[in-house]
């Protein structure tokens, strides 16, 4: 379930396990119900894969973020 914000396909993500960041990469695919989607908004369930990572476990927190250059 997306707790807040929006998850977008291709956005940066980090996996947090027991309060420790264990992996950082990008969202490789995003699915809502049976459809591949580009984004999922807060309050909806989704399935996702993380680029080059397959060891997501129950209780892991996936935090997505967008890197923005500030001038």
ABEGO torsion letter per residue (X at the ends): XBABEBBBBGBBBBBBBGGBBABBBBBABBBBEABBBABBBBGBBBBBBBBGBAABBBGBBBBBBBBBBBX
